[in-house]
Amino acid sequence: MTPCESMYSGGQVVGLILFALGIFGFIRGLQIRFARIPYFVTGYHGWSSPLLSLPFGGIFVFGLGIQSFDALLPLWILELNVVIALPSFLVFMLGMIIWFPPFLLPGWYRRARKAGVPRHDPYAMARFKRLTKAEQRKAKWPNIPEEPDQKKHTK
């Protein structure tokens, strides 16, 4: 065996890069989605949202990285990868270009819109997000407290 035959092929190197980029995109997308102050609301207008689509793009790119190792993995793993990566690709492209599906929005965002919280104010949304789910259902803008009720959190 020559040294060139024992090295990684170009496809596997690209696969490792895609694997790493997919993990990074997924983690960064989750950090944006679950941040304490939801800055994604400043750019979300009810249509496309690149920031909310990022975790789905990360899953798809992660799946592309896995597919490059098709000779090393069993067939069922590759099939499972396709089943997961294909819908993620569709949600990613749909959310990036045309329209982010509203059923994939965080639950607190829908409750905040129902309560009348200003759509593009991340600090008002953060105040609303800190409330418990029961308090969110009762809340109406502008009567949202600055800090949630601390009595139930103390012993």
PyMOL commands that set and color helices and strands:
alter all, ss='L'
color gray80, all
select helices_A, chain A and resi 3-6+10-33+39-42+50-67+75-98+102-104+107-115+122-129+133-138+151-153
alter helices_A, ss='H'
color red, helices_A
deselect
rebuild
show_as cartoon
